Amino acid sequence: MKSKLQFNDYQVLETYYKYDPDNQLEEETVSPDFNLKIQYLNNEKTEAFLNLGVRLGDKNLDQNSFYMEAQVLGRFLVVSGDEDLPEGFVENMFRKNALAILYPYMRALVTTLSNNGSEAPIMLPPMNIAEMIESKDKIEELNFEEDS
């Protein structure tokens, strides 16, 4: 059986990293701040770009010795064939399954970027990213708009 969700490609849209080696804090607490934007590419909402962003650290370097921003963009397609899909199925595929596919790419990007720029790499843990983003109301959905 062919998967109903196809992952076509991903790209790194943005990375920003700032580090202060002189900022020797005894303890640093870092909580990732994620956001997700879903841009539907057709009226049926079966194809979409998912833009996953994260911010880590303190932009002013007061509370942390580093600050990082990153964004990755994935392109996904839901294939239904001849069968009708239940209401909410497609949105759920993008909000949960597609996001779960895209998250490891973000994890790898954060680890690589921090490993090349500071004393210790930052490793985002495996987590239910969809639940975290939904609980913080950090999902923006943009409907398809045809060119005028």
N, CA, C and O atoms as a MOPAC input file, in Angstrom:
PM7 MOZYME 1SCF
protein

 N      0.84500 1    -1.18600 1     0.00000 1
 C      0.00000 1     0.00000 1     0.00000 1
 C      0.88800 1     1.24700 1     0.00000 1
 O      1.83500 1     1.34600 1     0.78000 1
 N      0.58000 1     2.16000 1    -0.85100 1
 C      1.34400 1     3.39500 1    -0.95700 1
 C      0.92900 1     4.36800 1     0.14700 1
 O     -0.24800 1     4.48400 1     0.48800 1
 N      1.91700 1     5.05300 1     0.68800 1
 C      1.64400 1     6.01400 1     1.75300 1
 C      0.74400 1     7.13600 1     1.25600 1
 O      0.87900 1     7.59900 1     0.12400 1
 N     -0.16400 1     7.56300 1     2.10500 1
 C     -1.04600 1     8.67100 1     1.74500 1
 C     -0.32800 1    10.01100 1     1.85100 1
 O     -0.76800 1    10.99900 1     1.26200 1
 N      0.77100 1    10.05300 1     2.59500 1
 C      1.53200 1    11.28800 1     2.76000 1
 C      2.88200 1    11.12800 1     2.07700 1
 O      3.64200 1    10.20800 1     2.37900 1
 N      3.16400 1    12.03200 1     1.15900 1
 C      4.45100 1    12.01300 1     0.46700 1
 C      5.26600 1    13.23600 1     0.86600 1
 O      4.77300 1    14.36400 1     0.85400 1
 N      6.51500 1    12.98900 1     1.21800 1
 C      7.46700 1    14.04400 1     1.55700 1
 C      8.32100 1    14.25900 1     0.32100 1
 O      9.10200 1    13.38600 1    -0.05900 1
 N      8.17600 1    15.42200 1    -0.31000 1
 C      8.85400 1    15.65400 1    -1.58000 1
 C     10.24200 1    16.25100 1    -1.44200 1
 O     11.14200 1    15.89000 1    -2.20000 1
 N     10.43600 1    17.15400 1    -0.49400 1
 C     11.72200 1    17.83300 1    -0.40800 1
 C     11.73600 1    18.71800 1     0.83200 1
 O     10.68700 1    19.03800 1     1.39200 1
 N     12.92500 1    19.10700 1     1.25000 1
 C     13.02900 1    20.12100 1     2.30100 1
 C     14.20300 1    21.03100 1     1.99200 1
 O     15.13300 1    20.65100 1     1.28000 1
 N     14.14800 1    22.22700 1     2.53300 1
 C     15.21500 1    23.20800 1     2.35800 1
 C     15.40800 1    23.95900 1     3.66800 1
 O     14.46600 1    24.15900 1     4.43500 1
 N     16.64300 1    24.36800 1     3.90700 1
 C     16.93700 1    25.24700 1     5.03200 1
 C     16.72600 1    26.66600 1     4.53700 1
 O     17.39400 1    27.10400 1     3.60000 1
 N     15.79900 1    27.39200 1     5.16100 1
 C     15.50100 1    28.76100 1     4.74000 1
 C     16.34400 1    29.79100 1     5.47200 1
 O     16.75700 1    30.79300 1     4.88900 1
 N     16.60000 1    29.54000 1     6.75800 1
 C     17.29400 1    30.54800 1     7.54800 1
 C     18.03000 1    29.88800 1     8.70400 1
 O     17.52200 1    28.96400 1     9.33900 1
 N     19.22900 1    30.37800 1     8.96300 1
 C     19.93500 1    30.04300 1    10.19300 1
 C     20.58600 1    31.31000 1    10.71200 1
 O     21.09700 1    32.12600 1     9.94600 1
 N     20.55700 1    31.45800 1    12.01400 1
 C     21.20900 1    32.59400 1    12.65900 1
 C     21.76700 1    32.07300 1    13.96800 1
 O     21.06100 1    31.42100 1    14.73600 1
 N     23.03700 1    32.36200 1    14.22200 1
 C     23.67300 1    31.88000 1    15.43400 1
 C     24.57700 1    32.96400 1    15.99300 1
 O     25.39400 1    33.54600 1    15.28000 1
 N     24.41600 1    33.22000 1    17.28100 1
 C     25.24700 1    34.20600 1    17.96500 1
 C     25.73600 1    33.55100 1    19.25700 1
 O     24.95500 1    32.93800 1    19.98500 1
 N     27.04100 1    33.68900 1    19.53300 1
 C     27.64000 1    33.04900 1    20.70200 1
 C     28.62000 1    34.00600 1    21.36000 1
 O     29.38800 1    34.69000 1    20.68300 1
 N     28.58700 1    34.04600 1    22.68000 1
 C     29.51200 1    34.87800 1    23.44500 1
 C     30.35000 1    33.96500 1    24.34000 1
 O     29.88000 1    33.53800 1    25.39500 1
 N     31.59300 1    33.65800 1    23.93100 1
 C     32.42500 1    32.75300 1    24.73300 1
 C     32.80800 1    33.33800 1    26.09300 1
 O     33.18400 1    32.59800 1    27.00100 1
 N     32.71600 1    34.65600 1    26.23600 1
 C     33.04600 1    35.28900 1    27.51500 1
 C     31.90500 1    35.21300 1    28.52200 1
 O     32.10700 1    35.45800 1    29.71100 1
 N     30.72500 1    34.87900 1    28.05700 1
 C     29.56000 1    34.76500 1    28.93300 1
 C     29.58600 1    33.38200 1    29.58400 1
 O     29.04500 1    32.42400 1    29.03200 1
 N     30.19700 1    33.28300 1    30.72400 1
 C     30.35900 1    32.00700 1    31.42500 1
 C     29.31600 1    31.87900 1    32.53700 1
 O     29.62300 1    32.07100 1    33.71400 1
 N     28.11500 1    31.56100 1    32.15900 1
 C     27.04500 1    31.35800 1    33.13600 1
 C     27.21000 1    29.98900 1    33.79400 1
 O     27.59300 1    29.01800 1    33.14100 1
 N     26.92000 1    29.92300 1    35.07900 1
 C     27.04600 1    28.64200 1    35.77600 1
 C     26.02600 1    27.63200 1    35.27300 1
 O     26.31800 1    26.44300 1    35.14900 1
 N     24.82900 1    28.12200 1    34.98700 1
 C     23.77900 1    27.23300 1    34.51300 1
 C     22.94100 1    27.95500 1    33.47400 1
 O     22.54200 1    29.10400 1    33.66700 1
 N     22.68200 1    27.27900 1    32.38400 1
 C     21.84800 1    27.86300 1    31.33300 1
 C     20.62100 1    26.98400 1    31.14200 1
 O     20.72600 1    25.76600 1    31.00300 1
 N     19.47500 1    27.61300 1    31.13900 1
 C     18.23200 1    26.91500 1    30.85700 1
 C     17.73900 1    27.38100 1    29.50100 1
 O     17.58400 1    28.57600 1    29.25100 1
 N     17.49800 1    26.41900 1    28.63600 1
 C     17.07000 1    26.74600 1    27.28200 1
 C     15.81700 1    25.95300 1    26.95400 1
 O     15.78800 1    24.73000 1    27.08800 1
 N     14.78800 1    26.66100 1    26.52500 1
 C     13.56200 1    26.01800 1    26.06300 1
 C     13.32300 1    26.44100 1    24.62800 1
 O     13.26400 1    27.63600 1    24.33700 1
 N     13.18400 1    25.48100 1    23.72600 1
 C     12.94300 1    25.85100 1    22.33500 1
 C     11.56800 1    26.48600 1    22.16000 1
 O     10.58700 1    26.06200 1    22.77100 1
 N     11.51800 1    27.49800 1    21.32200 1
 C     10.26400 1    28.16900 1    20.97600 1
 C      9.99400 1    27.85500 1    19.50800 1
 O     10.60200 1    28.44900 1    18.61800 1
 N      9.08000 1    26.92100 1    19.26200 1
 C      8.76600 1    26.46800 1    17.90800 1
 C      7.57200 1    27.21800 1    17.34600 1
 O      6.71800 1    27.70400 1    18.08800 1
 N      7.52500 1    27.30500 1    16.02100 1
 C      6.33200 1    27.78600 1    15.33100 1
 C      6.21400 1    27.03900 1    14.01800 1
 O      7.20900 1    26.57200 1    13.46400 1
 N      4.99300 1    26.92900 1    13.52900 1
 C      4.72100 1    26.20500 1    12.29500 1
 C      3.77200 1    27.01500 1    11.43500 1
 O      2.74700 1    27.50700 1    11.90700 1
 N      4.12700 1    27.14400 1    10.17000 1
 C      3.24700 1    27.78600 1     9.19700 1
 C      2.96500 1    26.76000 1     8.09800 1
 O      3.88400 1    26.19000 1     7.51100 1
 N      1.67900 1    26.53900 1     7.83400 1
 C      1.26200 1    25.62300 1     6.76800 1
 C      0.67600 1    26.46000 1     5.64600 1
 O     -0.32000 1    27.15500 1     5.84400 1
 N      1.28600 1    26.39800 1     4.46900 1
 C      0.81400 1    27.13500 1     3.29100 1
 C      0.26500 1    26.11500 1     2.30000 1
 O      1.01800 1    25.37700 1     1.66500 1
 N     -1.06900 1    26.08600 1     2.17800 1
 C     -1.68800 1    25.15100 1     1.24100 1
 C     -1.45300 1    25.61800 1    -0.18500 1
 O     -1.50800 1    26.81300 1    -0.47700 1
 N     -1.18900 1    24.65900 1    -1.07500 1
 C     -0.84200 1    24.98200 1    -2.45700 1
 C     -1.97600 1    24.72900 1    -3.43700 1
 O     -1.82200 1    24.95500 1    -4.63800 1
 N     -3.11700 1    24.26200 1    -2.93600 1
 C     -4.29300 1    24.09800 1    -3.79300 1
 C     -5.55700 1    24.21100 1    -2.93900 1
 O     -5.50100 1    24.16000 1    -1.71000 1
 N     -6.68400 1    24.36300 1    -3.60900 1
 C     -7.96000 1    24.52700 1    -2.89900 1
 C     -8.36700 1    23.27900 1    -2.11700 1
 O     -9.04800 1    23.37800 1    -1.09600 1
 N     -7.95300 1    22.11400 1    -2.59300 1
 C     -8.30400 1    20.86400 1    -1.92500 1
 C     -7.47900 1    20.63500 1    -0.65800 1
 O     -7.77500 1    19.73200 1     0.12400 1
 N     -6.45500 1    21.44600 1    -0.45900 1
 C     -5.54700 1    21.33800 1     0.69400 1
 C     -4.86200 1    19.98000 1     0.74700 1
 O     -4.66200 1    19.42200 1     1.82600 1
 N     -4.50400 1    19.45000 1    -0.41400 1
 C     -3.80300 1    18.17100 1    -0.45200 1
 C     -2.30000 1    18.33600 1    -0.65700 1
 O     -1.55200 1    17.36000 1    -0.58600 1
 N     -1.86200 1    19.54700 1    -0.90600 1
 C     -0.43600 1    19.81700 1    -1.06700 1
 C     -0.10400 1    21.07500 1    -0.27600 1
 O     -0.85400 1    22.05000 1    -0.29400 1
 N      1.03200 1    21.04000 1     0.41800 1
 C      1.35900 1    22.18100 1     1.27200 1
 C      2.85800 1    22.27900 1     1.52700 1
 O      3.59400 1    21.29400 1     1.48300 1
 N      3.27200 1    23.51300 1     1.79600 1
 C      4.59400 1    23.77600 1     2.35400 1
 C      4.42700 1    23.86000 1     3.86600 1
 O      3.49200 1    24.49600 1     4.35300 1
 N      5.31500 1    23.23100 1     4.60100 1
 C      5.36700 1    23.38600 1     6.04900 1
 C      6.64600 1    24.12100 1     6.38800 1
 O      7.74100 1    23.66800 1     6.05600 1
 N      6.50700 1    25.24900 1     7.04700 1
 C      7.64700 1    26.05100 1     7.47100 1
 C      7.76300 1    25.89800 1     8.98600 1
 O      6.93600 1    26.41400 1     9.73700 1
 N      8.79300 1    25.18700 1     9.42200 1
 C      9.02700 1    24.95200 1    10.84300 1
 C     10.15900 1    25.85100 1    11.31400 1
 O     11.25600 1    25.82600 1    10.75700 1
 N      9.88500 1    26.64200 1    12.34100 1
 C     10.89400 1    27.54400 1    12.88200 1
 C     11.16000 1    27.26000 1    14.34800 1
 O     10.30300 1    26.73200 1    15.05600 1
 N     12.35900 1    27.61700 1    14.79700 1
 C     12.71400 1    27.47000 1    16.20600 1
 C     13.61400 1    28.62800 1    16.62100 1
 O     14.43200 1    29.11700 1    15.84300 1
 N     13.43800 1    29.04700 1    17.86100 1
 C     14.32700 1    30.03100 1    18.49700 1
 C     14.81700 1    29.40700 1    19.79600 1
 O     14.05000 1    28.80000 1    20.54300 1
 N     16.10700 1    29.57000 1    20.04700 1
 C     16.72000 1    29.04300 1    21.26500 1
 C     17.63100 1    30.09300 1    21.86600 1
 O     18.30700 1    30.82400 1    21.14200 1
 N     17.65200 1    30.16800 1    23.17900 1
 C     18.57400 1    31.07400 1    23.84500 1
 C     18.00400 1    32.46500 1    24.02200 1
 O     16.80100 1    32.69600 1    23.89600 1
 N     18.91200 1    33.38500 1    24.32000 1
 C     18.55700 1    34.77000 1    24.61900 1
 C     19.19500 1    35.68400 1    23.58300 1
 O     20.41700 1    35.71900 1    23.44100 1
 N     18.36100 1    36.41900 1    22.86500 1
 C     18.84900 1    37.28600 1    21.78700 1
 C     19.86900 1    38.31400 1    22.28500 1
 O     20.78800 1    38.67600 1    21.55100 1
 N     19.71300 1    38.78400 1    23.52300 1
 C     20.63400 1    39.78500 1    24.08600 1
 C     21.83000 1    39.15800 1    24.79600 1
 O     22.71100 1    39.87000 1    25.27900 1
 N     21.86200 1    37.83600 1    24.86100 1
 C     22.93700 1    37.08300 1    25.52000 1
 C     23.08500 1    37.43200 1    27.00300 1
 O     24.18600 1    37.37900 1    27.55000 1
 N     21.97500 1    37.78500 1    27.64600 1
 C     21.99100 1    38.04400 1    29.08500 1
 C     21.73200 1    36.76000 1    29.88100 1
 O     22.40800 1    36.49000 1    30.87400 1
 N     20.75000 1    35.97600 1    29.43600 1
 C     20.35400 1    34.76200 1    30.15100 1
 C     21.06300 1    33.51000 1    29.63600 1
 O     21.11600 1    32.49000 1    30.32200 1
 N     21.59900 1    33.59700 1    28.44000 1
 C     22.28600 1    32.46600 1    27.81500 1
 C     23.53500 1    32.96700 1    27.10400 1
 O     23.66100 1    34.15500 1    26.80500 1
 N     24.44800 1    32.05300 1    26.84200 1
 C     25.67700 1    32.42400 1    26.13500 1
 C     25.49700 1    32.37900 1    24.62200 1
 O     26.42200 1    32.69100 1    23.87200 1
 N     24.30500 1    31.99000 1    24.17500 1
 C     24.07100 1    31.89100 1    22.73500 1
 C     22.62800 1    32.25700 1    22.39900 1
 O     21.75000 1    32.31200 1    23.26100 1
 N     22.42800 1    32.50300 1    21.11600 1
 C     21.08200 1    32.68600 1    20.57000 1
 C     21.07900 1    32.06300 1    19.18400 1
 O     22.03000 1    32.22000 1    18.41800 1
 N     20.00200 1    31.35300 1    18.87000 1
 C     19.90700 1    30.68800 1    17.57800 1
 C     18.48700 1    30.76500 1    17.04500 1
 O     17.51500 1    30.64600 1    17.79000 1
 N     18.38900 1    30.96900 1    15.72900 1
 C     17.12200 1    30.87100 1    15.00800 1
 C     17.35700 1    29.98100 1    13.80200 1
 O     18.42800 1    30.01500 1    13.19700 1
 N     16.36300 1    29.18900 1    13.45500 1
 C     16.45500 1    28.35500 1    12.26000 1
 C     15.05600 1    28.12500 1    11.70300 1
 O     14.07000 1    28.08900 1    12.43800 1
 N     14.99800 1    27.97100 1    10.37600 1
 C     13.74100 1    27.65800 1     9.69000 1
 C     14.01700 1    26.63400 1     8.60500 1
 O     14.96500 1    26.76700 1     7.83100 1
 N     13.17900 1    25.61300 1     8.55900 1
 C     13.23100 1    24.64400 1     7.47200 1
 C     11.85900 1    24.59800 1     6.80700 1
 O     10.83100 1    24.81500 1     7.44800 1
 N     11.86900 1    24.31500 1     5.52100 1
 C     10.64400 1    24.26800 1     4.72700 1
 C     10.54400 1    22.89800 1     4.07800 1
 O     11.47100 1    22.45700 1     3.39900 1
 N      9.42100 1    22.22600 1     4.28700 1
 C      9.18600 1    20.93000 1     3.66200 1
 C      7.97400 1    20.99700 1     2.75400 1
 O      7.02500 1    21.73800 1     3.01300 1
 N      8.01700 1    20.21700 1     1.68900 1
 C      6.87700 1    20.15100 1     0.75900 1
 C      6.25900 1    18.76100 1     0.86500 1
 O      6.94000 1    17.74500 1     0.72900 1
 N      4.94800 1    18.74400 1     1.11300 1
 C      4.23900 1    17.49300 1     1.33800 1
 C      3.00400 1    17.40700 1     0.44900 1
 O      2.43500 1    18.41900 1     0.03900 1
 N      2.61000 1    16.17000 1     0.16600 1
 C      1.43900 1    15.90200 1    -0.66500 1
 C      0.65800 1    14.75500 1    -0.02900 1
 O      1.23400 1    13.73400 1     0.34600 1
 N     -0.65600 1    14.93200 1     0.08700 1
 C     -1.53400 1    13.86000 1     0.55500 1
 C     -2.20000 1    13.26000 1    -0.67000 1
 O     -2.87600 1    13.95600 1    -1.42700 1
 N     -2.00000 1    11.95400 1    -0.85800 1
 C     -2.54100 1    11.24800 1    -2.01600 1
 C     -3.74400 1    10.43500 1    -1.56000 1
 O     -3.64400 1     9.61500 1    -0.64700 1
 N     -4.87900 1    10.67100 1    -2.20200 1
 C     -6.09200 1     9.96000 1    -1.79100 1
 C     -6.52900 1     8.91200 1    -2.79900 1
 O     -7.33100 1     8.03900 1    -2.46800 1
 N     -6.02100 1     8.97800 1    -4.01500 1
 C     -6.48300 1     8.04700 1    -5.03400 1
 C     -7.94200 1     8.30300 1    -5.33400 1
 O     -8.35300 1     9.45100 1    -5.50100 1
 N     -8.72800 1     7.24700 1    -5.40300 1
 C    -10.15700 1     7.38200 1    -5.69300 1
 C    -11.00800 1     7.44900 1    -4.42700 1
 O    -12.20500 1     7.72600 1    -4.49800 1
 N    -10.40200 1     7.20100 1    -3.28300 1
 C    -11.20400 1     7.15400 1    -2.05900 1
 C    -11.40800 1     8.54200 1    -1.46300 1
 O    -10.55700 1     9.42500 1    -1.57700 1
 N    -12.55600 1     8.70400 1    -0.82900 1
 C    -12.84100 1     9.94600 1    -0.11700 1
 C    -12.14900 1     9.89700 1     1.24000 1
 O    -12.14400 1     8.87200 1     1.92200 1
 N    -11.57700 1    11.00900 1     1.60300 1
 C    -10.89300 1    11.08700 1     2.89000 1
 C    -11.83000 1    11.68100 1     3.93500 1
 O    -12.58600 1    12.60400 1     3.63500 1
 N    -11.78800 1    11.16400 1     5.14700 1
 C    -12.64900 1    11.70000 1     6.20800 1
 C    -12.33000 1    13.17200 1     6.47800 1
 O    -11.21200 1    13.63600 1     6.25300 1
 N    -13.32800 1    13.88000 1     6.95900 1
 C    -13.14600 1    15.29700 1     7.28200 1
 C    -12.04600 1    15.45600 1     8.33500 1
 O    -12.01900 1    14.73700 1     9.33300 1
 N    -11.16200 1    16.38500 1     8.10000 1
 C    -10.06600 1    16.64400 1     9.02300 1
 C     -8.84500 1    15.76500 1     8.81400 1
 O     -7.80500 1    15.99200 1     9.43100 1
 N     -8.96000 1    14.76100 1     7.94700 1
 C     -7.85500 1    13.82900 1     7.72900 1
 C     -6.62500 1    14.53700 1     7.17200 1
 O     -5.51300 1    14.34900 1     7.66700 1
 N     -6.83100 1    15.35300 1     6.13700 1
 C     -5.70600 1    16.02300 1     5.47400 1
 C     -5.01900 1    16.99000 1     6.42800 1
 O     -3.79200 1    16.99500 1     6.53000 1
 N     -5.79500 1    17.80200 1     7.12300 1
 C     -5.20500 1    18.75100 1     8.06600 1
 C     -4.40400 1    18.01700 1     9.13700 1
 O     -3.33000 1    18.46700 1     9.53400 1
 N     -4.93100 1    16.88700 1     9.60200 1
 C     -4.23500 1    16.09200 1    10.60400 1
 C     -2.92000 1    15.53500 1    10.05200 1
 O     -1.91900 1    15.47800 1    10.76600 1
 N     -2.92500 1    15.12700 1     8.78700 1
 C     -1.70100 1    14.61000 1     8.16500 1
 C     -0.61300 1    15.67300 1     8.15000 1
 O      0.55200 1    15.37400 1     8.41300 1
 N     -0.98300 1    16.91000 1     7.84400 1
 C      0.01300 1    17.98400 1     7.80900 1
 C      0.41700 1    18.41400 1     9.21800 1
 O      1.60300 1    18.58400 1     9.49800 1
 N     -0.55900 1    18.59000 1    10.10200 1
 C     -0.28300 1    19.09400 1    11.45700 1
 C      0.50500 1    18.09600 1    12.30700 1
 O      1.28800 1    18.49800 1    13.16600 1
 N      0.30600 1    16.82200 1    12.07500 1
 C      0.95700 1    15.83100 1    12.92900 1
 C      2.01000 1    15.01700 1    12.17400 1
 O      3.19000 1    15.05500 1    12.52500 1
 N      1.59700 1    14.28800 1    11.15200 1
 C      2.51400 1    13.37300 1    10.47500 1
 C      3.61500 1    14.09500 1     9.70700 1
 O      4.79000 1    13.75400 1     9.84200 1
 N      3.24500 1    15.08800 1     8.90500 1
 C      4.25700 1    15.81400 1     8.13100 1
 C      5.21600 1    16.53800 1     9.06600 1
 O      6.42100 1    16.57800 1     8.81600 1
 N      4.69500 1    17.09800 1    10.11900 1
 C      5.53900 1    17.78700 1    11.09700 1
 C      6.50200 1    16.80300 1    11.76600 1
 O      7.66700 1    17.13000 1    11.99100 1
 N      6.02100 1    15.61300 1    12.08000 1
 C      6.88400 1    14.58900 1    12.68300 1
 C      7.99200 1    14.16300 1    11.72400 1
 O      9.08200 1    13.79700 1    12.16600 1
 N      7.73100 1    14.20500 1    10.43700 1
 C      8.75500 1    13.89100 1     9.43400 1
 C      9.77500 1    15.02000 1     9.33600 1
 O     10.97000 1    14.75900 1     9.19000 1
 N      9.32800 1    16.25100 1     9.41300 1
 C     10.20400 1    17.41300 1     9.24500 1
 C     11.06800 1    17.68600 1    10.48200 1
 O     12.18100 1    18.19600 1    10.35200 1
 N     10.57600 1    17.35900 1    11.66300 1
 C     11.27300 1    17.68900 1    12.90700 1
 C     12.70700 1    17.13500 1    12.99600 1
 O     13.59000 1    17.86800 1    13.44400 1
 N     12.98400 1    15.89600 1    12.59900 1
 C     14.37300 1    15.41600 1    12.68200 1
 C     15.35900 1    16.24300 1    11.84400 1
 O     16.53500 1    16.33800 1    12.19300 1
 N     14.89800 1    16.82400 1    10.76800 1
 C     15.76800 1    17.69700 1     9.97000 1
 C     16.11000 1    18.96100 1    10.76100 1
 O     17.23600 1    19.45600 1    10.69500 1
 N     15.14100 1    19.47400 1    11.50200 1
 C     15.40200 1    20.63500 1    12.35300 1
 C     16.35500 1    20.26100 1    13.48100 1
 O     17.27700 1    21.01500 1    13.79100 1
 N     16.14000 1    19.11200 1    14.08800 1
 C     17.03600 1    18.65600 1    15.16000 1
 C     18.47400 1    18.58100 1    14.66800 1
 O     19.38900 1    19.06500 1    15.33400 1
 N     18.67100 1    17.98000 1    13.50900 1
 C     20.02200 1    17.84200 1    12.95200 1
 C     20.63400 1    19.20300 1    12.64700 1
 O     21.82100 1    19.41800 1    12.89100 1
 N     19.83500 1    20.11900 1    12.11700 1
 C     20.32500 1    21.45800 1    11.79200 1
 C     20.78000 1    22.19100 1    13.04900 1
 O     21.85200 1    22.79500 1    13.05600 1
 N     19.98400 1    22.14800 1    14.10300 1
 C     20.33000 1    22.82000 1    15.36100 1
 C     21.61600 1    22.22900 1    15.94100 1
 O     22.49100 1    22.96900 1    16.39200 1
 N     21.73300 1    20.91500 1    15.93200 1
 C     22.93300 1    20.26900 1    16.46600 1
 C     24.16900 1    20.63900 1    15.65300 1
 O     25.20700 1    20.97300 1    16.22300 1
 N     24.06800 1    20.58200 1    14.34100 1
 C     25.20400 1    20.91300 1    13.47700 1
 C     25.62000 1    22.36200 1    13.63400 1
 O     26.80700 1    22.65900 1    13.77300 1
 N     24.66400 1    23.25400 1    13.61200 1
 C     24.96100 1    24.68400 1    13.72000 1
 C     25.62300 1    25.00300 1    15.05900 1
 O     26.62100 1    25.72300 1    15.09900 1
 N     25.08600 1    24.48200 1    16.13500 1
 C     25.65800 1    24.77800 1    17.45300 1
 C     27.00200 1    24.08000 1    17.65100 1
 O     27.88500 1    24.63100 1    18.30900 1
 N     27.17100 1    22.90100 1    17.10600 1
 C     28.43100 1    22.17300 1    17.24100 1
 C     29.57600 1    22.91700 1    16.55200 1
 O     30.71500 1    22.87600 1    17.01700 1
 N     29.27700 1    23.58200 1    15.46400 1
 C     30.30100 1    24.33000 1    14.73900 1
 C     30.54700 1    25.70600 1    15.33100 1
 O     31.51000 1    26.37200 1    14.95100 1
 N     29.70500 1    26.14700 1    16.24700 1
 C     29.82400 1    27.51300 1    16.72200 1
 C     30.05700 1    27.70600 1    18.19800 1
 O     30.26800 1    28.83800 1    18.63200 1
 N     30.02900 1    26.64800 1    18.99600 1
 C     30.19600 1    26.85200 1    20.43300 1
 C     30.93900 1    25.68200 1    21.05600 1
 O     31.45300 1    24.80700 1    20.35900 1
 N     30.98300 1    25.68400 1    22.37200 1
 C     31.72700 1    24.65000 1    23.08200 1
 C     31.02700 1    23.29500 1    23.07500 1
 O     31.68500 1    22.25700 1    22.99800 1
 N     29.72000 1    23.29800 1    23.15300 1
 C     28.98500 1    22.03800 1    23.21300 1
 C     27.78700 1    22.09400 1    22.27400 1
 O     27.10200 1    23.11400 1    22.20000 1
 N     27.53300 1    21.00100 1    21.55700 1
 C     26.37500 1    21.00700 1    20.65800 1
 C     25.06200 1    21.00500 1    21.43800 1
 O     24.96800 1    20.44200 1    22.52900 1
 N     24.06900 1    21.63700 1    20.86200 1
 C     22.72300 1    21.64600 1    21.43300 1
 C     21.94600 1    20.55000 1    20.73100 1
 O     21.84500 1    20.53300 1    19.50400 1
 N     21.39800 1    19.63900 1    21.51500 1
 C     20.64500 1    18.53800 1    20.93200 1
 C     19.20100 1    18.62800 1    21.38600 1
 O     18.88700 1    18.43100 1    22.56000 1
 N     18.33200 1    18.92700 1    20.44100 1
 C     16.90400 1    18.92400 1    20.74500 1
 C     16.48300 1    17.47900 1    20.96400 1
 O     16.86600 1    16.60500 1    20.18600 1
 N     15.71300 1    17.21000 1    21.99700 1
 C     15.32600 1    15.82500 1    22.27700 1
 C     14.22800 1    15.34600 1    21.33400 1
 O     13.48500 1    16.15200 1    20.77400 1
 N     14.13100 1    14.02500 1    21.16200 1
 C     12.95700 1    13.50800 1    20.46200 1
 C     11.73100 1    13.89000 1    21.28800 1
 O     11.73700 1    13.76100 1    22.51200 1
 N     10.70300 1    14.35100 1    20.63000 1
 C      9.50100 1    14.77400 1    21.35800 1
 C      8.30700 1    14.75500 1    20.42500 1
 O      8.45000 1    14.65200 1    19.20600 1
 N      7.14000 1    14.85400 1    21.01200 1
 C      5.92300 1    14.99600 1    20.22900 1
 C      5.80300 1    16.47500 1    19.86400 1
 O      5.12600 1    17.24500 1    20.54500 1
 N      6.46300 1    16.84700 1    18.79500 1
 C      6.54200 1    18.25200 1    18.38100 1
 C      5.16500 1    18.80600 1    18.04600 1
 O      4.87900 1    19.96600 1    18.34400 1
 N      4.31500 1    18.00500 1    17.43700 1
 C      2.98000 1    18.47700 1    17.05900 1
 C      2.17500 1    18.86600 1    18.29400 1
 O      1.50400 1    19.89800 1    18.30700 1
 N      2.24600 1    18.03900 1    19.32400 1
 C      1.51300 1    18.33900 1    20.56000 1
 C      2.04600 1    19.61600 1    21.21300 1
 O      1.27100 1    20.43300 1    21.70900 1
 N      3.36800 1    19.78300 1    21.21100 1
 C      3.95800 1    20.96800 1    21.82300 1
 C      3.53000 1    22.23800 1    21.09200 1
 O      3.16600 1    23.22800 1    21.72600 1
 N      3.57300 1    22.21200 1    19.77300 1
 C      3.21200 1    23.39700 1    18.99400 1
 C      1.72800 1    23.71200 1    19.14400 1
 O      1.35300 1    24.87400 1    19.30000 1
 N      0.88300 1    22.68600 1    19.09900 1
 C     -0.55400 1    22.91300 1    19.25100 1
 C     -0.89100 1    23.45600 1    20.63300 1
 O     -1.75000 1    24.32900 1    20.76200 1
 N     -0.22900 1    22.95300 1    21.66100 1
 C     -0.53800 1    23.40300 1    23.02100 1
 C     -0.16500 1    24.86700 1    23.23200 1
 O     -0.75200 1    25.54100 1    24.07900 1
 N      0.79000 1    25.35100 1    22.48100 1
 C      1.19900 1    26.75700 1    22.60500 1
 C      0.56500 1    27.63300 1    21.53000 1
 O      0.89400 1    28.81300 1    21.40600 1
 N     -0.35200 1    27.04500 1    20.74800 1
 C     -1.07100 1    27.78100 1    19.70300 1
 C     -0.10300 1    28.49100 1    18.75600 1
 O     -0.22100 1    29.69100 1    18.50700 1
 N      0.85700 1    27.72300 1    18.23400 1
 C      1.89900 1    28.27900 1    17.37400 1
 C      1.77300 1    27.78700 1    15.93600 1
 O      2.77300 1    27.68000 1    15.22700 1
 N      0.54800 1    27.48600 1    15.50400 1
 C      0.33000 1    27.02900 1    14.13200 1
 C     -0.44800 1    28.08500 1    13.37200 1
 O     -1.49100 1    28.55900 1    13.82200 1
 N      0.07500 1    28.44400 1    12.21600 1
 C     -0.60500 1    29.38200 1    11.32100 1
 C     -0.89200 1    28.64100 1    10.02300 1
 O      0.00700 1    28.03600 1     9.43700 1
 N     -2.14100 1    28.68500 1     9.57300 1
 C     -2.51600 1    28.03900 1     8.32000 1
 C     -2.92800 1    29.09800 1     7.31500 1
 O     -3.74400 1    29.97100 1     7.60900 1
 N     -2.35100 1    29.00900 1     6.12600 1
 C     -2.65500 1    29.94600 1     5.05100 1
 C     -3.30200 1    29.18300 1     3.91200 1
 O     -2.72700 1    28.22400 1     3.39800 1
 N     -4.49500 1    29.60400 1     3.51600 1
 C     -5.20700 1    28.95000 1     2.42900 1
 C     -4.62000 1    29.33500 1     1.08400 1
 O     -3.96300 1    30.36500 1     0.93600 1
 N     -4.87500 1    28.48100 1     0.11500 1
 C     -4.42800 1    28.71300 1    -1.25000 1
 C     -5.12800 1    29.94000 1    -1.81800 1
 O     -6.33800 1    30.10700 1    -1.66500 1
 N     -4.35800 1    30.78600 1    -2.46800 1
 C     -4.91900 1    31.95700 1    -3.14500 1
 C     -4.45300 1    31.94400 1    -4.58700 1
 O     -3.25500 1    31.94400 1    -4.87200 1
 N     -5.42100 1    31.93300 1    -5.49300 1
 C     -5.07900 1    31.97300 1    -6.91300 1
 C     -4.62100 1    33.36300 1    -7.29000 1
 O     -5.08700 1    34.36100 1    -6.73900 1
 N     -3.69500 1    33.41400 1    -8.24500 1
 C     -3.23500 1    34.71500 1    -8.74100 1
 C     -4.36100 1    35.41100 1    -9.47700 1
 O     -5.10200 1    34.78800 1   -10.23700 1
 N     -4.48200 1    36.70400 1    -9.24500 1
 C     -5.55200 1    37.47700 1    -9.89600 1
 C     -5.18700 1    37.81400 1   -11.30800 1
 O     -5.96500 1    38.46000 1   -12.00900 1

